[in-house]
Amino acid sequence: MKHSLYTAFACAAFLVACGDDDSFTPKVPELPGEVADMDELKEFECSGDIIGEKIYVKDQKADYECDGDHWFEAIDTGKSSSSSKKTSSSSSKKPSSSSVTPKSSSSETSVSSSTKSSSSAKSSSSAKSSSSVTPKSSDSETSMSSSSQAFIPDWEDGDDGEIRRDNSTGIAFKYDAELDQWVTAQIGDTTLNLQGCTTRREGEIHYVTSRKMYFICKNLVWNHASHLVVDTYGIKCTEAEIGTFITGAEIDTNRYYCAASGWVSVKGEWDWDVPKEARQNQDTNYGTMTDERDGQVYKTVKIGEQVWMAENLNYADSAKTPSLKGRSWCYGNDSTKCLVTGRLYTWTAAIDSVALANDADNPLVCGLEVNCHLNIKQVQGICPEGWHLPTQADFETLFEAIGGTKTAGTILKTTTGWYYNYHDGNGTDDYGFSGLPAGERDHEGKFSEGGRRTCFWSSVVYNNDPNYRSALCMYLDYTEKKTDLRNPYKHSGHSVRCVKN
């Protein structure tokens, strides 16, 4: 009875055919043999169904392999073998994230899990092996008939995690001391040199040098473990811990924040779940400013003789400020993202064109193809009382105060959040300006560049455009150490940082 119950569990857990119905056989999505760049690669979800599959990335001139969770550069570069080239299918395209796999010069290194999970009881005998162990994989381990699944060898007890192969069937088994029986082994049990993942080994984490990645024993299967899993496994992140930080339990250069969704990495690629406070310079003595229009409180910072907002404006009341109607957005139309990077405004909204047109003393009509000469006056725009939208001169004064435009990009960016496509574009945030990669909205309504770029509107029209369709903004990019003033279309959406009068 004990054996038959476990057989039923194995059929469900390992998704093998346990009868005539093949509906439980996992369907492997079709993949292309090659893609143009990393952006196209990330359209294909790296899941457990395609572990080991490779796709050649043209602009990287390298194969990228799926480890079940992320795409990583394969050790052998060059174009993918013909066996890995498949015809692309729209049904296989799903968004996924990409990250660099961990590197280590050590051999298969066991990560202590005593601090990670109190429930993972370890057996000192789990690493023992038997002379009958033959660590070879076969097709029978991934697709077995119902008769082979039902077969359980009547062997003497082994050591927990010990692997043996039945000579008559070629099927590999592992001994689970907690269950007190031999059970069918998984591919990882026989190929990772870690012995079998068993009930007692639940929660164990090991680094496998040959794969350049961590694996965790979970639900009797060795699974790839991301840096986040390795560093936070067993550490609580509940409602009581939200807002707290920890350093990585194993990789102490990593830092994690407890968000409502669970632990998120503050380092690595951009993540909207990380609040802006987690990315600001913890060593900066920030001031504060309250916007009396809606009660929002903003951090401020003094740089040279100027006082700047240290976070992006998030004002949205189109009833009080009609210029905003239909001209400001949260990235991706997701209101939670405004809590991190503020709103994206058209230039017409940023200068508060309705207020300028209704000015009793000096009415100005400003629009898409109008030069309203705002470079000669200070414009409050949608900034709070006592603050104004930066002029070109304001930005130039800022650049001069921090050492010039050649290094200003690095100095003004946050120390995390600017890592993209394996390129570390993070800044130093020396003065606490804390520029975030808020992205943009183009004039056709498409949101893009989140996690890669940002631009802060000025009040100045770009005069070299004969049709006056563009205005100046200060540009930050994950690929550049410098910064300068660019000239996007006035009806595209960008961020706003106000400077004190």
C-alpha positions as CSV (number, residue, x, y, z in Angstrom):
1,M,0.0,0.0,0.0
2,K,2.8,2.3,0.9
3,H,4.4,1.7,-2.4
4,S,1.3,2.2,-4.4
5,L,0.5,5.5,-2.7
6,Y,4.0,6.8,-3.6
7,T,3.6,5.6,-7.2
8,A,0.5,7.7,-7.5
9,F,2.3,10.7,-6.1
10,A,5.3,10.1,-8.5
11,C,3.0,10.1,-11.5
12,A,1.6,13.5,-10.5
13,A,4.8,15.1,-9.4
14,F,7.0,14.0,-12.2
15,L,4.5,14.4,-15.0
16,V,5.3,11.0,-16.7
17,A,2.8,8.9,-18.6
18,C,1.1,6.6,-16.0
19,G,-1.4,5.0,-18.4
20,D,-2.8,5.3,-21.9
21,D,-3.7,9.0,-21.5
22,D,-0.8,11.2,-22.7
23,S,-2.5,14.4,-21.5
24,F,0.0,14.6,-18.6
25,T,3.0,14.6,-20.9
26,P,4.6,18.1,-20.7
27,K,4.5,20.0,-24.0
28,V,7.8,21.6,-24.9
29,P,7.3,25.0,-26.5
30,E,8.8,25.5,-29.9
31,L,11.8,27.9,-29.9
32,P,13.7,29.7,-32.7
33,G,17.2,28.7,-33.5
34,E,18.4,32.3,-33.3
35,V,17.2,35.7,-32.3
36,A,18.5,39.2,-33.1
37,D,19.1,40.5,-29.6
38,M,18.5,40.1,-25.9
39,D,15.2,41.9,-26.0
40,E,13.9,39.3,-28.5
41,L,15.4,36.5,-26.4
42,K,13.4,37.6,-23.4
43,E,10.2,37.2,-25.3
44,F,10.7,33.4,-24.8
45,E,10.0,32.3,-21.3
46,C,12.7,30.1,-19.8
47,S,10.8,27.5,-17.9
48,G,11.3,24.0,-16.6
49,D,10.0,22.6,-19.9
50,I,13.0,23.8,-21.9
51,I,15.9,23.3,-19.5
52,G,19.1,22.9,-21.5
53,E,17.6,24.4,-24.7
54,K,19.8,27.0,-26.5
55,I,19.1,30.0,-28.7
56,Y,21.8,31.8,-30.6
57,V,21.7,35.6,-30.0
58,K,23.1,37.4,-33.0
59,D,24.3,40.7,-31.5
60,Q,25.9,38.9,-28.6
61,K,27.5,36.3,-30.9
62,A,26.8,33.6,-28.4
63,D,24.4,30.8,-27.4
64,Y,22.2,31.4,-24.4
65,E,20.9,28.4,-22.5
66,C,17.8,28.0,-20.3
67,D,18.4,26.7,-16.8
68,G,14.6,26.5,-16.0
69,D,14.4,30.1,-14.7
70,H,16.8,32.4,-16.6
71,W,18.7,32.5,-19.9
72,F,22.5,32.5,-19.4
73,E,25.4,32.5,-21.8
74,A,26.4,29.0,-22.6
75,I,30.0,27.9,-22.0
76,D,30.5,26.9,-25.7
77,T,29.9,29.9,-27.9
78,G,29.1,29.9,-31.6
79,K,25.8,29.2,-33.3
80,S,23.4,26.7,-31.8
81,S,23.5,23.2,-33.0
82,S,20.9,22.0,-35.4
83,S,19.2,20.0,-32.6
84,S,18.4,23.2,-30.7
85,K,17.0,25.1,-33.7
86,K,13.3,25.2,-33.9
87,T,10.6,27.1,-35.6
88,S,9.3,30.0,-33.5
89,S,5.7,29.9,-32.4
90,S,3.7,32.8,-31.2
91,S,2.2,30.7,-28.5
92,S,5.7,30.2,-26.9
93,K,6.3,33.9,-26.6
94,K,6.0,35.1,-23.1
95,P,7.7,37.9,-21.2
96,S,10.5,36.8,-18.9
97,S,13.4,38.3,-17.0
98,S,17.0,37.5,-17.5
99,S,19.9,37.5,-15.1
100,V,23.6,36.4,-14.9
101,T,24.2,33.0,-13.4
102,P,26.4,32.9,-10.3
103,K,30.1,32.3,-10.8
104,S,32.4,30.5,-8.4
105,S,35.9,28.9,-8.6
106,S,35.0,26.3,-6.0
107,S,33.8,22.8,-6.7
108,E,30.4,21.6,-5.8
109,T,30.0,23.7,-2.7
110,S,27.4,22.9,-0.1
111,V,25.5,25.9,1.2
112,S,24.6,25.6,4.8
113,S,20.9,25.7,5.2
114,S,20.6,25.6,9.0
115,T,19.9,29.3,9.0
116,K,17.6,29.0,6.0
117,S,15.0,26.4,7.0
118,S,14.4,24.9,10.4
119,S,12.4,22.2,8.7
120,S,15.3,20.8,6.7
121,A,16.8,17.9,8.7
122,K,20.1,16.7,7.2
123,S,21.6,13.3,7.3
124,S,25.3,12.8,7.5
125,S,25.0,9.7,5.4
126,S,23.3,11.6,2.5
127,A,26.5,11.9,0.7
128,K,27.4,8.2,0.9
129,S,27.3,6.2,-2.3
130,S,27.0,2.5,-3.1
131,S,29.2,0.5,-5.4
132,S,26.1,-0.2,-7.4
133,V,25.5,3.4,-8.2
134,T,25.8,4.2,-12.0
135,P,25.1,7.9,-12.4
136,K,23.9,7.7,-16.0
137,S,20.7,9.3,-17.3
138,S,18.4,7.4,-19.7
139,D,15.2,8.2,-21.4
140,S,13.5,5.8,-19.0
141,E,14.0,8.4,-16.2
142,T,11.9,11.0,-18.0
143,S,9.3,8.9,-19.7
144,M,8.4,5.5,-18.2
145,S,5.5,3.2,-18.8
146,S,3.0,2.5,-16.1
147,S,4.5,-0.9,-15.4
148,S,8.0,0.6,-14.8
149,Q,6.6,3.2,-12.5
150,A,4.8,0.6,-10.5
151,F,8.0,-1.4,-10.1
152,I,9.7,-0.8,-6.8
153,P,12.9,-2.9,-6.2
154,D,12.9,-5.1,-3.1
155,W,16.4,-4.0,-2.0
156,E,17.8,-3.7,1.5
157,D,17.7,-0.2,3.0
158,G,20.3,2.3,1.7
159,D,21.7,5.6,2.9
160,D,19.4,8.6,2.6
161,G,19.9,10.0,-1.0
162,E,21.8,6.9,-2.2
163,I,21.3,6.2,-5.9
164,R,21.1,2.7,-7.4
165,R,20.1,1.5,-10.9
166,D,18.1,-1.7,-11.5
167,N,20.1,-3.9,-13.9
168,S,17.0,-5.5,-15.4
169,T,15.1,-2.3,-16.3
170,G,17.9,0.3,-16.3
171,I,15.7,2.5,-14.0
172,A,17.5,4.6,-11.4
173,F,16.2,4.8,-7.8
174,K,17.0,6.8,-4.7
175,Y,16.6,5.8,-1.1
176,D,14.4,8.1,1.0
177,A,15.1,7.3,4.7
178,E,12.1,9.3,5.9
179,L,9.8,7.2,3.7
180,D,11.8,4.1,4.4
181,Q,11.8,3.0,0.8
182,W,13.4,3.2,-2.6
183,V,11.7,5.7,-5.0
184,T,12.2,6.6,-8.6
185,A,15.1,9.0,-9.2
186,Q,14.8,12.2,-11.2
187,I,17.3,13.3,-13.8
188,G,18.9,15.8,-11.4
189,D,19.5,13.0,-8.8
190,T,21.7,11.2,-11.3
191,T,23.4,14.0,-13.2
192,L,24.3,16.7,-10.6
193,N,26.6,14.6,-8.4
194,L,24.5,15.7,-5.4
195,Q,22.9,12.3,-4.7
196,G,19.1,12.1,-4.4
197,C,16.8,14.9,-3.3
198,T,14.9,13.3,-0.4
199,T,12.4,14.2,2.3
200,R,15.2,14.8,4.8
201,R,17.2,16.9,2.4
202,E,14.3,19.4,1.7
203,G,15.8,22.9,1.7
204,E,19.4,21.9,1.0
205,I,21.2,24.2,-1.4
206,H,24.3,23.3,-3.3
207,Y,26.5,25.1,-5.9
208,V,27.3,22.9,-8.9
209,T,30.4,24.1,-10.6
210,S,29.8,22.3,-13.9
211,R,26.5,24.1,-14.3
212,K,27.7,27.4,-12.7
213,M,24.5,27.6,-10.7
214,Y,22.8,26.7,-7.4
215,F,20.3,24.0,-6.9
216,I,17.8,23.5,-4.1
217,C,16.1,20.3,-3.0
218,K,12.4,21.0,-3.1
219,N,9.5,18.6,-3.2
220,L,11.9,15.7,-3.9
221,V,13.3,17.4,-7.0
222,W,16.6,19.3,-7.5
223,N,15.6,22.7,-8.9
224,H,17.7,25.6,-10.1
225,A,18.0,28.2,-7.3
226,S,18.3,31.9,-8.1
227,H,20.5,34.2,-6.1
228,L,17.3,35.5,-4.5
229,V,16.3,32.0,-3.3
230,V,19.8,31.2,-2.1
231,D,20.1,34.4,-0.1
232,T,16.6,34.5,1.4
233,Y,15.5,30.9,1.7
234,G,13.7,30.4,5.0
235,I,13.9,34.1,6.0
236,K,10.5,35.6,6.7
237,C,9.0,38.3,4.6
238,T,5.5,38.8,5.9
239,E,3.4,41.9,6.5
240,A,5.4,42.5,9.7
241,E,8.7,42.6,7.8
242,I,7.6,44.8,4.8
243,G,9.9,47.7,4.4
244,T,12.9,46.0,5.9
245,F,16.3,45.2,4.2
246,I,18.6,42.3,4.5
247,T,22.0,41.4,3.0
248,G,22.3,38.1,1.2
249,A,22.7,35.1,3.5
250,E,25.3,33.6,1.2
251,I,26.3,36.4,-1.2
252,D,26.8,39.3,1.2
253,T,27.2,41.8,-1.5
254,N,23.5,41.3,-2.5
255,R,20.8,43.3,-0.8
256,Y,17.1,42.5,-0.6
257,Y,13.9,44.4,0.3
258,C,10.8,42.9,1.8
259,A,7.9,44.1,-0.4
260,A,4.2,43.0,-0.4
261,S,5.1,40.5,-3.1
262,G,8.0,39.0,-1.1
263,W,11.7,39.5,-1.2
264,V,13.0,41.5,-4.1
265,S,16.6,42.2,-5.1
266,V,17.7,45.8,-4.7
267,K,20.6,45.0,-7.0
268,G,20.3,43.5,-10.4
269,E,17.7,44.6,-13.0
270,W,15.0,47.2,-12.5
271,D,12.1,46.0,-10.4
272,W,9.0,48.2,-9.8
273,D,8.3,46.4,-6.5
274,V,11.3,48.1,-5.0
275,P,10.2,51.5,-3.5
276,K,12.1,54.7,-4.3
277,E,13.2,55.0,-0.7
278,A,15.2,51.8,-1.1
279,R,17.2,53.3,-3.9
280,Q,17.9,56.7,-2.4
281,N,21.3,57.5,-0.9
282,Q,21.2,56.4,2.7
283,D,24.1,58.7,3.6
284,T,22.5,61.9,2.3
285,N,20.9,64.3,4.7
286,Y,17.7,65.0,2.8
287,G,15.3,67.8,3.5
288,T,11.5,67.6,2.8
289,M,8.9,69.6,1.0
290,T,5.1,69.2,1.2
291,D,3.0,69.9,-1.9
292,E,0.0,71.8,-0.4
293,R,-2.1,70.9,-3.4
294,D,-2.4,67.2,-2.5
295,G,-0.4,66.8,0.7
296,Q,2.4,64.6,-0.9
297,V,5.7,64.9,0.8
298,Y,8.9,64.9,-1.3
299,K,12.6,64.6,-0.3
300,T,14.8,67.5,-1.3
301,V,18.6,67.9,-1.6
302,K,20.9,70.8,-1.8
303,I,23.5,70.6,-4.5
304,G,25.8,73.6,-4.7
305,E,23.6,76.6,-4.3
306,Q,20.5,74.9,-5.6
307,V,17.8,72.9,-3.9
308,W,16.3,70.1,-6.0
309,M,13.5,67.6,-5.5
310,A,15.2,64.3,-4.8
311,E,12.3,62.3,-6.3
312,N,10.0,62.7,-9.3
313,L,6.9,64.8,-9.2
314,N,3.6,62.8,-8.8
315,Y,1.0,65.5,-9.0
316,A,-2.1,64.5,-10.9
317,D,-5.1,66.8,-10.1
318,S,-6.5,67.7,-13.5
319,A,-9.5,69.5,-11.9
320,K,-7.2,72.1,-10.2
321,T,-4.8,72.0,-13.1
322,P,-6.6,71.5,-16.4
323,S,-3.4,71.3,-18.4
324,L,-2.9,67.8,-17.0
325,K,-6.1,66.4,-18.5
326,G,-5.1,63.6,-20.8
327,R,-1.5,64.7,-20.6
328,S,0.0,62.8,-17.7
329,W,0.3,59.1,-17.0
330,C,1.8,56.4,-14.7
331,Y,4.2,54.1,-16.6
332,G,2.2,51.4,-18.3
333,N,-1.0,53.0,-17.0
334,D,-0.2,51.2,-13.7
335,S,-0.9,53.5,-10.7
336,T,1.4,51.6,-8.4
337,K,4.4,52.6,-10.6
338,C,3.7,56.3,-10.0
339,L,4.5,55.6,-6.3
340,V,8.1,54.7,-7.4
341,T,8.9,57.1,-10.3
342,G,6.2,59.7,-10.3
343,R,4.1,60.6,-13.4
344,L,5.2,61.1,-17.0
345,Y,4.0,64.5,-18.4
346,T,3.9,66.1,-21.8
347,W,5.8,69.3,-22.0
348,T,2.6,71.2,-22.4
349,A,1.4,69.7,-19.1
350,A,4.8,70.3,-17.4
351,I,4.7,74.1,-18.2
352,D,1.0,74.3,-17.3
353,S,0.1,75.8,-20.6
354,V,-3.5,76.7,-19.5
355,A,-2.2,78.8,-16.7
356,L,0.3,80.6,-19.0
357,A,-2.5,81.3,-21.6
358,N,-4.7,82.7,-18.8
359,D,-2.0,84.9,-17.2
360,A,-3.6,88.3,-16.8
361,D,-0.4,90.2,-17.2
362,N,1.5,88.3,-19.8
363,P,-0.6,85.6,-21.5
364,L,1.4,83.1,-23.5
365,V,0.1,80.5,-26.0
366,C,2.4,77.5,-25.9
367,G,1.8,74.3,-27.8
368,L,3.2,71.6,-30.1
369,E,4.4,73.9,-32.9
370,V,4.6,77.2,-31.0
371,N,7.7,79.0,-29.8
372,C,6.5,80.9,-26.7
373,H,10.0,82.1,-25.6
374,L,9.9,80.5,-22.1
375,N,13.7,80.6,-22.1
376,I,13.5,84.2,-20.9
377,K,11.4,83.7,-17.8
378,Q,11.1,81.4,-14.8
379,V,8.1,79.1,-15.1
380,Q,6.4,77.5,-12.2
381,G,4.5,75.0,-14.5
382,I,3.1,72.2,-12.5
383,C,5.6,72.5,-9.7
384,P,4.5,73.4,-6.1
385,E,4.3,77.0,-4.9
386,G,7.9,78.3,-4.4
387,W,9.4,75.9,-7.0
388,H,9.7,76.0,-10.7
389,L,10.4,73.9,-13.8
390,P,14.2,73.9,-14.5
391,T,15.5,76.2,-17.2
392,Q,18.5,75.3,-19.4
393,A,20.6,77.5,-17.1
394,D,19.4,75.6,-14.0
395,F,20.6,72.3,-15.5
396,E,23.9,73.8,-16.5
397,T,24.4,75.2,-13.0
398,L,23.8,71.6,-11.7
399,F,26.3,70.1,-14.1
400,E,29.0,72.6,-13.0
401,A,28.4,72.0,-9.3
402,I,29.0,68.2,-9.7
403,G,32.1,68.4,-12.0
404,G,30.7,68.7,-15.5
405,T,28.6,66.7,-18.0
406,K,31.2,63.9,-18.7
407,T,30.6,62.2,-15.4
408,A,27.3,63.8,-14.4
409,G,25.3,60.8,-15.6
410,T,27.0,58.5,-13.2
411,I,26.8,60.9,-10.3
412,L,23.1,61.7,-10.7
413,K,21.9,58.1,-11.1
414,T,21.0,55.8,-8.2
415,T,23.4,53.1,-7.1
416,T,20.9,50.4,-8.1
417,G,18.2,49.8,-10.7
418,W,20.2,50.7,-13.8
419,Y,21.5,47.2,-14.5
420,Y,20.1,46.0,-17.9
421,N,20.9,43.5,-20.5
422,Y,24.0,42.4,-18.5
423,H,25.3,46.0,-18.5
424,D,25.9,47.6,-15.2
425,G,24.8,51.2,-15.7
426,N,24.3,52.0,-12.0
427,G,25.5,55.4,-10.7
428,T,27.2,56.6,-7.6
429,D,24.5,59.1,-6.5
430,D,27.2,61.1,-4.7
431,Y,24.9,64.1,-4.0
432,G,21.6,62.3,-3.4
433,F,19.9,63.4,-6.6
434,S,18.8,59.8,-7.0
435,G,17.8,59.7,-10.7
436,L,15.6,56.6,-11.4
437,P,15.1,55.0,-14.9
438,A,11.5,56.0,-15.1
439,G,11.1,55.3,-18.8
440,E,8.9,57.4,-21.2
441,R,5.7,57.5,-23.2
442,D,6.0,58.3,-26.8
443,H,3.6,60.5,-28.8
444,E,1.7,57.4,-30.0
445,G,1.0,56.2,-26.5
446,K,3.7,53.5,-26.2
447,F,5.5,53.1,-22.9
448,S,9.2,52.1,-23.1
449,E,12.7,52.4,-21.6
450,G,11.6,51.7,-18.0
451,G,14.7,50.5,-16.2
452,R,16.9,51.9,-18.9
453,R,16.4,55.7,-19.3
454,T,14.8,58.8,-18.1
455,C,14.5,62.5,-19.1
456,F,13.6,65.5,-17.0
457,W,11.7,68.3,-18.7
458,S,13.0,71.8,-18.8
459,S,10.9,74.9,-19.6
460,V,12.8,75.6,-22.8
461,V,11.8,75.1,-26.4
462,Y,14.4,73.5,-28.6
463,N,15.1,76.4,-31.0
464,N,16.9,74.4,-33.7
465,D,13.6,72.7,-34.6
466,P,12.1,75.0,-37.2
467,N,8.6,73.6,-36.4
468,Y,9.0,74.0,-32.6
469,R,7.8,70.5,-31.9
470,S,10.6,69.7,-29.4
471,A,11.7,70.9,-26.0
472,L,14.8,70.3,-23.9
473,C,15.1,67.7,-21.1
474,M,18.0,66.3,-19.1
475,Y,18.8,62.7,-20.2
476,L,20.1,59.8,-18.2
477,D,20.9,56.4,-19.8
478,Y,22.0,53.1,-18.4
479,T,24.8,52.9,-21.1
480,E,26.3,56.4,-20.5
481,K,28.4,58.0,-17.8
482,K,27.7,61.5,-19.2
483,T,24.5,63.5,-19.4
484,D,23.3,66.3,-21.6
485,L,20.2,68.0,-22.8
486,R,18.1,66.2,-25.4
487,N,15.1,67.4,-27.4
488,P,12.2,64.9,-27.4
489,Y,8.8,65.8,-28.9
490,K,6.7,68.0,-26.7
491,H,3.8,65.5,-26.8
492,S,5.9,62.6,-25.4
493,G,5.8,61.8,-21.7
494,H,8.7,62.4,-19.4
495,S,9.5,63.0,-15.7
496,V,9.6,66.3,-13.8
497,R,12.1,67.4,-11.1
498,C,11.4,70.9,-9.7
499,V,14.0,73.3,-8.4
500,K,13.4,75.7,-5.6
501,N,13.1,79.5,-6.4
